[in-house]
Amino acid sequence: MTIGAESFQRADGRLPVDLRPVSLKLGVQKWAEGSCVIKLGGTEVLCAATIEDKIPPHLRGKGTGWVTAEYSMLPRATSERNIREAAKGKLGGRTYEIQRLVGRSLRGVVDMAKLGERTITIDCDVINADGGTRTASITGGWVALAAALRTYGMERCLLGRVAAVSVGIVDGVACLDLDYSEDSRAQVDFNVVSTDAGKYVELQATAEGKPFARPDVDRLLDLAAVGLERLFTAQAEALASVPR
């Protein structure tokens, strides 16, 4: 495996160490306590935060709060129409896995005791999918969450930032932020969720066909760290527009 191979040509012209263009637009939903649209190349996700004065039954009377997430993909977020899961009557396994991941990631940077007996729900709806929808949901979901807490004078509940990025081995080259065309043919697909303090929330790495070695993992984590630092900067810049 090589990192940053100068001769490697990605379909969109990026170098292996490049993120796709990223933007975070806040305040896109009138009624949500916090909301943003994150665009990462061709992937676009609407994230909205709702704060409610209620908690799950198992937490009642414990003086602690809860952060959870829901994830869905709009029918024409992909090249062919997907049937709404509501029409099927149940969540698919992929959807359930992703929304649990988003919830875990965001809970890792919220002080539940300071939140009190409140629930914050982050809704993540994929408008356009071109790879990395789960990582974009986490990165954008944090911005919606932080904007809601800041707007309502509850920023003290935040312990830090969390973001996520994909890395992988494509044609033998380690690449940052895979789009769908790369993800679908990658020899290794690796999603990295991290706090801005450098602590990992989750590492999801899968080999397609050929197993990979420990040195490959270390190199991919180093590459992910480059992308995560850029995402943390983008989050901070976006949140700066929200008044305290």
DRENROMI-452729 format. One record per atom (N, C-alpha, C, O): residue in three letters; x, y, z. Coordinates in steps of 0.02 Angstrom, whole numbers, plus 50000, padded with zeros to 5 digits. Example, Ala and Ser with C-alpha at 12.3 -4.5 7.8 and 13.67 -1.06 7.14 Angstrom:
ALA506604971650390ALA506154977550390ALA506604983550390ALA507124983450423SER506424988850354SER506844994750357SER506455000250394SER506705005750402
This chain:
MET500424994050000MET500005000050000MET500445006250000MET500945006550036THR500255011149960THR500615017549959THR500135023049978THR499545022749964ILE500415028250011ILE500015033950032ILE500215039949990ILE500815041449983GLY499715043449964GLY499855049649927GLY500245048549863GLY500635052849844ALA500145042949829ALA500505041549767ALA500355047049716ALA499785047949696GLU500875050649696GLU500775056449653GLU500475054649585GLU500135058649554SER500615048549562SER500365046549496SER499655043949498SER499355042749445PHE499375043049558PHE498705040249564PHE498185045449546PHE498165050849577GLN497765044049498GLN497255048749475GLN496565046649499GLN496315041349481ARG496265050849540ARG495575049549563ARG495105052549511ARG495275057249476ALA494505049749507ALA494035051649454ALA493855059049457ALA493745062149405ASP493845061949517ASP493655069049524ASP494265073649525ASP494195079649538GLY494855070949512GLY495455075049508GLY495805076249574GLY496325079549575ARG495545073449629ARG495865074449694ARG496495070349700ARG496575065149668LEU496945072749744LEU497505068649766LEU497245063749819LEU496725064849848PRO497615058349831PRO497385053549882PRO497285056549950PRO496885053949989VAL497645062049967VAL497595065050034VAL497075070550038VAL497025074050089ASP496685071549985ASP496205077049983ASP495505074950006ASP495265069649987LEU495195079250047LEU494475078750060LEU494095081350000LEU494365085349961ARG493475079249992ARG493035082549945ARG492865089449973ARG492915090550033PRO492655094149930PRO492445100749956PRO491905099850008PRO491415096249998VAL491975103250065VAL491495102650120VAL491185109350136VAL491535114450138SER490535109350148SER490195115450170SER489665113550222SER489385108150220LEU489545118250268LEU489045117350321LEU488615123650323LEU488855129050341LYS487985122850306LYS487525128550306LYS487035127750364LYS486675122750367LEU487035132550410LEU486625132150470LEU485945135450461LEU485835139350415GLY485485133850508GLY484835137150510GLY484395135850451GLY484025140250429VAL484415129750425VAL484035128250364VAL483315126050378VAL482905125850333GLN483165124350441GLN482485122550460GLN482235127450513GLN482545128350565LYS481655130450499LYS481395135850542LYS481255133550612LYS481395137250660TRP480975127650621TRP480715125550686TRP481205121450727TRP481105120650787ALA481725118850696ALA482205114750733ALA482625119150780ALA482795124750763GLU482795116450839GLU483225120150885GLU483915121450856GLU484235126450872GLY484135116950814GLY484765117750778GLY484745113750714GLY484485108150715SER484995116350659SER484975112550597SER485545114750551SER485785120450555CYS485735110250508CYS486235111950456CYS486185106950399CYS485935101350407VAL486415109150342VAL486515104650285VAL487265104050274VAL487615109050265ILE487515097950277ILE488215096750262ILE488285093950192ILE487935089250172LYS488725097050153LYS488875094650086LYS489605092450085LYS490055096250104LEU489715086450063LEU490395083650057LEU490435080649988LEU490255074849977GLY490685084649941GLY490675082549872GLY489955081649849GLY489555086249855GLY489795075749823GLY489125074449799GLY488655071849852GLY488065070549838THR488895071049913THR488465068849969THR488205074850007THR488575079450024GLU487545074750020GLU487215080350053GLU486715077650104GLU486285073550088VAL486785079850167VAL486365077250222VAL486075083150261VAL486435087750280LEU485425082950273LEU485085087750315LEU485075085050386LEU484825079550399CYS485355088850434CYS485385086850504CYS484995091850546CYS485095097850539ALA484555089450588ALA484145093750630ALA484135091150702ALA484065085150713ALA484215095750750ALA484215093950821ALA483575096350854ALA483355101950844THR483275091950894THR482675093450932THR482815092251006THR483055086951025ILE482665097251048ILE482745096651120ILE482055095951152ILE481625100151142GLU481965090651190GLU481325089451222GLU481415088151297GLU481905085051317ASP480945090451337ASP480975089451410ASP480665082751428ASP480165082351463LYS480975077551403LYS480765070651419LYS481365066151409LYS481835067951375ILE481335060251438ILE481875055351433ILE481575048451426ILE480985047451441PRO481975043651403PRO481725036751400PRO481535034151469PRO481815036351519PRO481055029651472PRO480825027151537PRO481365024651584PRO481325025651644HIS481885021351557HIS482395018451600HIS482845023651632HIS483245022051676LEU482785030051611LEU483205035351640LEU482815039951687LEU483105044451718ARG482165038951693ARG481765043351735ARG481985043351808ARG482115038151837GLY482035049451835GLY482225050251904GLY482965049751918GLY483175050051976LYS483375048951866LYS484095048151876LYS484475054651864LYS485085054851873GLY484125059951845GLY484445066451836GLY484925066751778GLY485385070851778THR484835062551729THR485275062451671THR484875062851607THR484285061251606GLY485195065051554GLY484865065851490GLY485055060451440GLY485365055451458TRP484855061551377TRP484965056551325TRP485045060151258TRP484715065151244VAL485475057451217VAL485565059751148VAL485475053851102VAL485795048651112THR485045054551052THR484915049051006THR484875051850935THR484895057850925ALA484835047350886ALA484825049550817ALA484365045150775ALA484265039250790GLU484105048050723GLU483745044350671GLU484045046050604GLU484245051750591TYR484075041050560TYR484395041750495TYR483935038950442TYR483625033750450SER483895042550387SER483505039950330SER483795042750266SER484135047950265MET483645039350212MET483865041450146MET483255042850103MET482825038550095LEU483205048850076LEU482635050550034LEU482615046049973LEU483135043949949PRO482015044649947PRO481955039749893PRO482405041049833PRO482675036349804ARG482515047449814ARG482935048749756ARG483615051649775ARG483905055549737ALA483855049649834ALA484535051549853ALA485045047549812ALA485635049449810THR484825042149780THR485265037949740THR485015037649668THR484495040449652SER485395034349626SER485245034349554SER484595030849538SER484275032449488GLU484375026249580GLU483735022949572GLU483315024149635GLU483595024749690ARG482675024449628ARG482235025949685ARG482245020349736ARG482165014449720ASN482335022349799ASN482275017649855ASN481575018249885ASN481315023749892ILE481285012649903ILE480635012849936ILE480735015450007ILE481185013250042ARG480305020050028ARG480345022550096ARG480255016850146ARG479835012450137GLU480665016950197GLU480625011550246GLU479965011750285GLU479735006650310ALA479675017750289ALA479015018150321ALA478495014050282ALA478045011250312ALA478575013850216ALA478115009950175ALA478225002450185ALA477754998450176LYS478835000550203LYS478984993450216LYS478744991250285LYS478654985350298GLY478654996250329GLY478424994550396GLY478974992950446GLY478814991150503LYS479614993450426LYS480154992150473LYS480804995250447LYS480874996450387LEU481264996450493LEU481914999050474LEU482344993450446LEU482324987750469GLY482744995150396GLY483234990350370GLY483824989850417GLY483934994250458GLY484194984550411GLY484774983450454GLY485294988950447GLY485594991050497ARG485414991250386ARG485914996550375ARG485695002950409ARG486105006250442THR485065004750402THR484805010850433THR484875010550509THR485095015350540TYR484685004950538TYR484715004050610TYR485435004650635TYR485575007750686GLU485895001550598GLU486605001850617GLU486865008950615GLU487215011150661ILE486695012650562ILE486955019450554ILE486675024150607ILE487055028050636GLN486035023750621GLN485765028450670GLN486025026950740GLN486095031550781ARG486155020650755ARG486465019050819ARG487175021850822ARG487395024250875LEU487535021450767LEU488215024150764LEU488205031750775LEU488615034350813VAL487755035250741VAL487715042550749VAL487545044350822VAL487855048850850GLY487065040850851GLY486895042150920GLY487475041050968GLY487605045251011ARG487825035350960ARG488405033951003ARG488935039350996ARG489235041551046SER489055041450935SER489575046450922SER489425053050956SER489875056150985LEU488805055250953LEU488615061650982LEU488575061251058LEU488745066151093ARG488345055651085ARG488325054951158ARG489025055451189ARG489095057451246GLY489525053451150GLY490205053551176GLY490485060451191GLY490995061051225VAL490155065751166VAL490405072451178VAL489895076851214VAL489935083051211VAL489415073751247VAL488905077451285VAL488925075151358VAL488935069151372ASP488925079951404ASP488885078451476ASP488155077351493ASP487765082151498MET487955071151502MET487255069451513MET486985072151579MET486395073851584ALA487415072551629ALA487195075251694ALA487015082651688ALA486515084851716LYS487425086451651LYS487285093551642LYS486685094651597LYS486335099651603LEU486565089951552LEU485985090451508LEU485335089951547LEU484835092951528GLY485345086351603GLY484745085451643GLY484255080751608GLY484435077351560GLU483645080551632GLU483155075851606GLU482845078451542GLU482265080351539ARG483265078551491ARG483065080751423ARG483325075751373ARG483825072251385THR482995075351316THR483225071251260THR483355075851200THR482955080151183ILE483925074751169ILE484085078151106ILE484085072851051ILE484465068051054THR483665073951002THR483625069350944THR483925072850884THR483735078450868ILE484375069350850ILE484675071950789ILE484395067950731ILE484515061950725ASP484025071450687ASP483755068250627ASP484225069550569ASP484395075350554CYS484435064250536CYS484895064650480CYS484555061850418CYS484425055850414ASP484405066150370ASP484065064150309ASP484515065350249ASP484715070950235VAL484685059950215VAL485135060350158VAL484755062950097VAL484285059850073ILE484975068750072ILE484675071850012ILE484995068949949ILE484645067149902ASN485655068549949ASN486025065649894ASN486575061149922ASN486935063049968ALA486645055149894ALA487135050349919ALA487665048949867ALA487515046849811ASP488295050249886ASP488865048549843ASP489435046149886ASP490015048249878GLY489275041649933GLY489775038949978GLY489865043150040GLY489835049250037GLY489965039850097GLY490105043350159GLY489495046550192GLY489575051650226THR488895043750182THR488315046850213THR488315046250289THR488085050750323ARG488575040750315ARG488585039950388ARG489105044650420ARG488975047450473THR489675045450388THR490185049950416THR489945057150410THR490065061150456ALA489625058950356ALA489365065750349ALA488815067050401ALA488765072550427SER488405061950415SER487875062750465SER488165064250534SER487885068250571ILE488705060950551ILE489025062250616ILE489325069250618ILE489215072950666THR489685071150566THR490015077650564THR489495083350564THR489555088150602GLY488985082750522GLY488465087750520GLY488005087450580GLY487755092550603GLY487895081350605GLY487465080650664GLY487755084150725GLY487375086950765TRP488425084050732TRP488725087650788TRP488605095150782TRP488465098550832VAL488645097850721VAL488535105050711VAL487815106950730VAL487705111950763ALA487325102850709ALA486625104150727ALA486535103850802ALA486195108050832LEU486835098750834LEU486805098050906LEU487115104050942LEU486805106850987ALA487715105950922ALA488065111450955ALA487695118050945ALA487665122150990ALA487415119050885ALA487035125150872ALA486425125550917ALA486265130950943ALA486085119950927ALA485495119850971ALA485695121451043ALA485355125451076LEU486225118251067LEU486435119451136LEU486665126651146LEU486515129651198ARG487025129351098ARG487245136351105ARG486655141051104ARG486625145751144THR486185139951059THR485615144451052THR485195144551116THR484925149851135TYR485155138951150TYR484745138551210TYR485145139051275TYR484915136951328GLY485755141751270GLY486155143051329GLY486385136851365GLY486475136851426MET486475131351328MET486665124951359MET487335122451332MET487475116451335GLU487745126851308GLU488375124851278GLU488835121351329GLU489285117651309ARG488725122651393ARG489125119451445ARG489065111851443ARG489485108351471CYS488545109351410CYS488445102051406CYS488925098751357CYS489015092651359LEU489235102751314LEU489685099851264LEU490375098551294LEU490665102751328LEU490625092651283LEU491295090651306LEU491825091451252LEU492415091251267GLY491615092451191GLY492085093051136GLY491725092151070GLY491115092151067ARG492115091251017ARG491845090150950ARG491945082850930ARG492395079450954VAL491515080550885VAL491605073950856VAL491475074450781VAL491025078050759ALA491865070850743ALA491795070750670ALA491985063850645ALA492275059850683ALA491835062450583ALA491985055950554ALA492195056650482ALA491975061250447VAL492615052050459VAL492855052250390VAL492995045050369VAL493155040750410SER492955043850304SER493135037350277SER493835037650247SER494035042750219VAL494175032150253VAL494815031050217VAL494775024050188VAL494345020150206GLY495225022650143GLY495225015950114GLY495805014850068GLY496185019450052ILE495875008750046ILE496385006849998ILE496045005649932ILE495635000949925VAL496205009649882VAL495905009249816VAL496465008149765VAL496905012349758ASP496435002649730ASP496955000849682ASP497655001149714ASP498135003249683GLY497684998949777GLY498324998649812GLY498555005149843GLY499095005349873VAL498165010449837VAL498355017049863VAL497885019049919VAL497275018349912ALA498155021549974ALA497755023950030ALA497455030750011ALA497815035349992CYS496785031250016CYS496435037249996CYS495995039750052CYS495725035850092LEU495915046350055LEU495495049650105LEU494825051250075LEU494775053450018ASP494285050250114ASP493615052450097ASP493385049450030ASP493365052849979LEU493205043050032LEU493015039449972LEU492325041549948LEU491855041949988ASP492265042749883ASP491595043649854ASP491325036749835ASP491665031649846TYR490725036549808TYR490405030049796TYR490805025749747TYR490875019749757SER491065028849694SER491435024949644SER492055021649673SER492255016249652GLU492355024949723GLU492955022149755GLU492745017049809GLU493045011749815ASP492245018749847ASP492015014349901ASP491785007549874ASP491895002449905SER491475007749816SER491195001549788SER491724996849761SER491574990949749ARG492334999249752ARG492864994849727ARG493474994649772ARG493994991849753ALA493424997549832ALA494004997949877ALA494184991049904ALA493754986849917GLN494844989949911GLN495074983749941GLN494984983950018GLN494894978750049VAL495024989950046VAL494894990950117VAL494464997150125VAL494605002350095ASP493934996650164ASP493485002250178ASP493495003350253ASP493364998750292PHE493645009550275PHE493785010850345PHE493435017450364PHE493605022750338ASN492955017150410ASN492635023150437ASN492935024650506ASN492975020250549VAL493145030850516VAL493475032950578VAL493065038450611VAL492955043750580VAL492845037350673VAL492475042350712VAL492925044450770VAL493145040150808SER493045050950776SER493515053350827SER493285059850858SER492925063750826THR493495061050920THR493395067550951THR493985072050933THR494495069750909ASP493895078550946ASP494435083250931ASP495005082450981ASP495535085450972ALA494905078551034ALA495455077051081ALA495855070951058ALA496315068751094GLY495685068251000GLY496065062550974GLY495845055851000GLY496205050850992LYS495255055551033LYS494995049251058LYS494505046251007LYS494095049850979TYR494545039750997TYR494105036550948TYR493455034350980TYR493435031651035VAL492915035650945VAL492255033250964VAL492125026450931VAL491855021850962GLU492325025950868GLU492205019650832GLU492685019150773GLU492835024150740LEU492905013050760LEU493315011450702LEU492975005650666LEU492885000350695GLN492795006750603GLN492455001650564GLN492885000150502GLN492885004050454ALA493244994750502ALA493684993050446ALA493504986250418ALA493404981450456THR493454985850353THR493264979650320THR493704978450259THR493814982950219ALA493944972350252ALA494324970350193ALA493844967150143ALA493414963250162GLU493924968850081GLU493524965850027GLU493974961149988GLU494314963249941GLY493984954850007GLY494374949949970GLY495024948150003GLY495124942550025LYS495484953050008LYS496154951750034LYS496244954850102LYS496124960950109PRO496434951050154PRO496544953950220PRO497094959350219PRO497524959350175PHE497064963750268PHE497574969050272PHE497954968450337PHE497724965250384ALA498534971650340ALA498994970850396ALA498964976750445ALA498684981950428ARG499244975750504ARG499264981050555ARG499584987450529ARG499324992850543PRO500144987250493PRO500434993450467PRO499944997250421PRO499965003450420ASP499524993650385ASP499024996950344ASP498535000950387ASP498345006550370VAL498334997950443VAL497875001350489VAL498185007750515VAL497855012950516ASP498815007450536ASP499145013350562ASP499195018950510ASP499085024750525ARG499345017050448ARG499405022050395ARG498725025150379ARG498675031150367LEU498215021050379LEU497545023650365LEU497305028250421LEU496975033250408LEU497465026550484LEU497275030950540LEU497645037650535LEU497355042850551ASP498275037550514ASP498635043750505ASP498315048050451ASP498265054150458LEU498095044850397LEU497765048350343LEU497085051150366LEU496915056850349ALA496725047250404ALA496085049550430ALA496175055650475ALA495765060250473ALA496715055850514ALA496845061450558ALA496915067950520ALA496705073250544VAL497195067550461VAL497265073550418VAL496565076150399VAL496435082150405GLY496135071750377GLY495455073750358GLY495045076150417GLY494675081050411LEU495115072750474LEU494725074750533LEU494915081750556LEU494475085550577GLU495555083450554GLU495765090150575GLU495435095450531GLU495235100750556ARG495375094050467ARG495035098850422ARG494295099350437ARG493995104750434LEU493995093650454LEU493275093750471LEU493145097350537LEU492655100950543PHE493585096450586PHE493515100150649PHE493555107750637PHE493195111650668THR494005109650593THR494065116750577THR493425119350544THR493185124750560ALA493155115450497ALA492525117350464ALA491955117850513ALA491545122450509GLN491925113250561GLN491395113550613GLN491455119950654GLN490965123350666ALA492065121450676ALA492175127350717ALA491985133750680ALA491685138250709GLU492165134150616GLU492015139950576GLU491255140750568GLU490995146350571ALA490905135150557ALA490185135450548ALA489845137650613ALA489385141750612LEU490065134750669LEU489735136350733LEU489875143450755LEU489485146350794ALA490405146450731ALA490575153350751ALA490025158250731ALA489985163750759SER489605156350682SER489075160850659SER488455160650705SER487985164550696VAL488445156050754VAL487875155350799VAL488005159650861VAL488495158450896PRO487585164650875PRO487705168850933PRO487595165150998PRO487175160751003ARG487985167051049ARG487895164051116ARG487335167651152ARG487175165851209
